[in-house]
Amino acid sequence: MRTALIKAIKDSMRMSTTSTSAIIEDDISGCIEACFKDLQLAGVEKIDETDALIIRAAQLFTKADFNYNNLADKYRQSYDALKMSLALSGEYNTKESEG
């Protein structure tokens, strides 16, 4: 369940956590899915929804998609830079060994 991540994104966009419609939450959930798929396509293997950088990536991706404060380009550039850093990091671009 992505409740904590959806809440973090809504908080970052100053949305009420109690009065937001299910439609907006579905849109946010879709953005999270798209973000995670985009990260995977870029080579990010470790996507942990509790990791601060993964949360930040989802926030930036969603803000760009929602054109938050009319600054979609700024948020997309920030997301792309973070995505590149994650994809190049050995901590994020290799699967953890299964024990």
DAQUIPE-V380183 format. One record per pair of residues at least 24 apart in sequence whose C-alpha atoms are under 6 Angstrom apart, sorted by the first residue. I is the first residue (numbers start at 0). J is the second residue. Records with the same first field share a line. If there is no record, write none. Layout:
I->J, J
//
This chain:
8->58
30->61
31->57
42->86, 92
43->86, 91, 92
44->91, 92, 93, 94
45->91
//
